Amino acid sequence: MIKSLSIICLTALLSMACASGNQVQQPSSVLQKTITQQEVLQKLEQVRSSQSYKLQPGDLVNIQVFREESMERTLRISGNGTITFPLVGAVSVAGLSQQEAEERLADKLKIYLRSPQVSILVKEYGNKSVYVLGQVQKPAAIQIPPEKSLTVLEAITSVGGFTEVANISKVRVLRMQNGKQTAIDVDISQITKQGNKAMDIALMPGDVVFVPQSMF
């Protein structure tokens, strides 16, 4: 499963530019093709960080409505990021914090119930993989440790580090936020040589860390 996900993500990455108007140098063994960031259609969900948790497809959640015991449900968030709940039908919750999801569901229930109070508890987390691709020694999908954060540099180190032709100042983290593909630039040289640890951001499950090739 992880291997197939890695291949899918690698295929998608090889067809994208990391920013509108800029090109990403790909490994010489593959055909380079660039498109604008606005055209990128990847299903990478924003989920967990060291500071807050964002719901994602695959999460198993328990939902309770105060004083409405018959409405309690334990549901798994579908692949398109929705749950199906009594009275209101499909509700999109992926990418939301638990509080945001509670508020969204409560708002929809207001049509049927007076001042509904919704509680959502994550019983089981879904996929917690990140993908490290491009000019690293062993491109792979890796798991974020339970209840811990994983930074960009830690992820790259875990797959053997950079190749000799890696452009370490142009590392990019690709992430889905609010249904849109976003890109975060990370200059590893500032972390390793200048001690700028603020640049070594925590990764979220579903993130893609892409290391381009240096242009000579």
Buried (B, 14 or more C-beta within 10 A) or exposed (E): EEEEBBEEBBEBBBBBBBBEEEEBBBBEEEEBEBEEBEEBEBBBBBBBBBEEBBBBBBBBBBBBBEEBEEBEBEBBBBEEBBBEBBEBEEBBBBBBBBEBBBBBBBEBBEEEBEEBEBBBEBEEBBBBBBBBBBBBEEBBBBEBEEEEBBBBBBBBEBBEBBBEBBBBEBBBBBBBBEEEBBBBEBBBBBBEEEEEEEBBBBBBBBBBBBBBBBEE
